[in-house]
């Protein structure tokens, strides 16, 4: 369980990026103004580049791909390099597909509870958010940052902090875990997705 969650750095980043949508920012901003932007777009896609610095390795592990997040449906995290890996998260299930292999449903009550918590982030549910994290928000002329410190198990046993930062959009997410490893994700090419989804896009969230 703990090892699986440690590998969820990219997945969590995909869940959290919606918290700072791509609308224009008038810095400095208050936390209340940030909350007003949480549900700005019903569907968005972006590209990501991820580096994971693992203790004992001279060079970081790298990966890249794209993500699609649709409010009320879920998140599709599509790694393209160094190999293809697709992760799908909805309110009722988590699944993954490696290369062109079969779709594997992740059937674990604790992980499903974890998934439900992550999906709660999509709806700007501050009450749920503060149930899991302590929040520290800063904003100035150079941009903004939001530090989330896990307060409940199993998150507090795995992650030390998650830090989002950017300017007019979310540019970066840094995830520090309890083992001393760090995952850094950079986002780019934000695009608004027209609803309804295409037939292909809809398959990413099929039950």
C-alpha positions, 0 to 999 in steps of 0.5 A: 500500500505505502509503496503504491502510494509513493508511486502516485506522484504523477497521479496526484499531480494530475489530480491537483493541477485543476486547483489552479486553472488556466485563467488570468491571475491578478497577483497578489491573490488571496486564498479566497480568490483562489478558491473562486477559480477552482471550478473555472473549467469543466474539462482541460488537458495538458502536457507534463514532464516529470523528474523523480529524484531517488536517493542513491541514483545519480540521475533522476528518473524521467517521464512525460505525457499528457493528461485529461481531467473532466469535472464530474467524470474523472482523470486520465493520466497518459504517460508516453515516455519512457513507455506507455502507461495509462491510469484512469481515476473515477469516483467508483474505480481506478484502473491502469493499462501498460502498453497495449495490455489488458486494463487492470482494475485496482480493487482495494478499499483503501486505494478507492478511499484515497481516490475519492479524496483526490476527486474531492479536490476537483470540486473545490471542496475546502471542507474535505481538503482541510480534512486531509491537508494543512494548507499554506498559501502565498502570493506575490508579484513573482507568482503564487504557491500552495503547500499541502501538508498531509495530516491523516494516514496513510498520506502523512506516512508517505508524503511530507508535502506537495507544493504547487506554484505558478503565475497565470497557470499551474507551472510546477508541482513538487512532491516530497515523500518521507523516504527523502525522494522528490518528484518534480512535474512541469506542466505546459500546453494547457487547453480547454476541452470542448464538451461533450467528449468525443467517443474516444475520450469518453472511453477513458472514463468508461465503467 
